[in-house]
Amino acid sequence: MKIGIVAGEASGDLLGSHLIRAIREKHPDAEFIGIAGPKMIAAGAVSLHSMEKLAVMGYVEVLKRFFEIIGIRKELIRYFRKNPPDIFIGIDAPDFNLGLELALKKSGIKTVHYVSPSIWAWRGERIRKIGEACSKVLALFPFEPEMYRKAGIACDYVGHPLADMIPESNNRIAMRHHMKLPLMEKVFAFLPGSRQSEVGYLADTFVKTARIIRERYPDARFLVPLASRETRNLFEEAIYRNGAEEMGFNLMFGHAVDAMIASDIVLVASGTATLEAALLGKPMVITYRMAPLTFKLKWRKRYQEYFGLPNILSGKFVVPELMQDNATPENLANALVNLLEDERTRSRIEAQFS
C-alpha cells in the first residue's frame, strides 16, 4: 500500500507520526511519501521537501513565500499524478493541503483531510471547498462531524491523540528532580510556537516578559521548548539582542510536555500546545502576535471572541488571552504573576480542565 501524506507544521508532524505507526500495525508494508517532519520521518515516511517550508501562518507571511509554496504544491501534484498513491492524507495545513487534495481528487485519487479546519471558529465558507477536495474528513473533536453531515460531507470523529499521550502521572516535583530544577523557585514554561514566523513575532516579547517577571521573582527559571534548530536560533538571537544571557532561560529541543509538568505556570502561543497545557491542568496565559493585516482580517472573520482552544472548547474565558497589541511584555508579565499568586483562580482552572 502506498500512501501520499503531507504535514505542514510540528503539530501535524506529531499527529502524522502516530497515524503512520497505527496504519503500519495493520499494514506493515505500507509506504508513506510526501512532506514530513522529523517525527514522521522517524516513523518511516519519506519527505520530498523540508516541512519547514510550509510552516507559515497568516496572509502577509504566506505572501512573502507565495511562489515557493505554490511551486512545491505543483511539484507534488505532478509527482502524485505520475506515481498515484492508493490514498492521499493531508494533515491539517488546510491552505496548502486543500488545493493539493482537490487536484488529486480530480485525478481519481482518494483524499482524506486529517484535522478539520476550524470552520466553527472562522471562515465557515470553507466547508464547500473541503467537500470538493476531500473524500473524507477525520475530525479531532466530537462536535465537528455533525457540521459535515449537514453539508453532506463524510466525516469521522477519531479523537485527539494528545489525550492518550499525556502521562497519567503529572508530578511536578518528580519532573523537577528529573530535570535538575530547584523545587522552591518559580518555574515558567514559555512556548512561543512551532513555526519560525510565530517565534519571530514572539521571541523578543517573551524575553522582555521574563525580565519583568524576574523583578518579582529574582530566581525564576524559564523553560523554552523549541521545535527546530531554526526556531531555537531565533529565540537565542532574541536573548542576546536583549542582553538576557543570565536570565535563567533553558532552551530545549522538544519536550514541551516535560517543561509544562515541571512549571508552575505556562505562557503559550495559541495553538495545539494550549490543549496540551489544558490536559495537564496547567494555569496558562495564551498569547499570539502576527502581521497587523493578518490579525485584522482574522479578527473580522471570527465567529467567537476566543482564540485559544481551551476557551473555545469551554465556551468561555477560562484562561487569559492577550493578543496582538495587548501582548506587551508588561501585560503578559502582570497576567502571569497575578494568576500565579491567585490560588482560587488556579484551583478553578485546574477543576475546569480535570
Sequence and secondary structure as in RCSB ss.txt:
>XXXX:A:sequence
MKIGIVAGEASGDLLGSHLIRAIREKHPDAEFIGIAGPKMIAAGAVSLHSMEKLAVMGYVEVLKRFFEIIGIRKE
LIRYFRKNPPDIFIGIDAPDFNLGLELALKKSGIKTVHYVSPSIWAWRGERIRKIGEACSKVLALFPFEPEMYRK
AGIACDYVGHPLADMIPESNNRIAMRHHMKLPLMEKVFAFLPGSRQSEVGYLADTFVKTARIIRERYPDARFLVP
LASRETRNLFEEAIYRNGAEEMGFNLMFGHAVDAMIASDIVLVASGTATLEAALLGKPMVITYRMAPLTFKLKWR
KRYQEYFGLPNILSGKFVVPELMQDNATPENLANALVNLLEDERTRSRIEAQFS
>XXXX:A:secstr
 EEEEEE SHHHHHHHHHHHHHHHHH TT EEEEEE HHHHHTT EEEEEGGGG   SHHHHHHTHHHHHHHHHH
HHHHHHHS  SEEEEES HHHHHHHHHHHHHTT  EEEES   TTTB TTHHHHHHHH SEEEESSTTHHHHHHH
TT  EEE   THHHHS S   HHHHHHHTT  SSS EEEEE  SSHHHHHHHHHHHHHHHHHHHHH TT EEEEE
ESSHHHHHHHHHHHHHTT TTS EEEEES HHHHHHH SEEEEESSHHHHHHHHTT  EEEEE   HHHHHHHHH
HBSSS  SHHHHHHTS SS EEEGGG  HHHHHHHHHHHHT HHHHHHHHHHH 
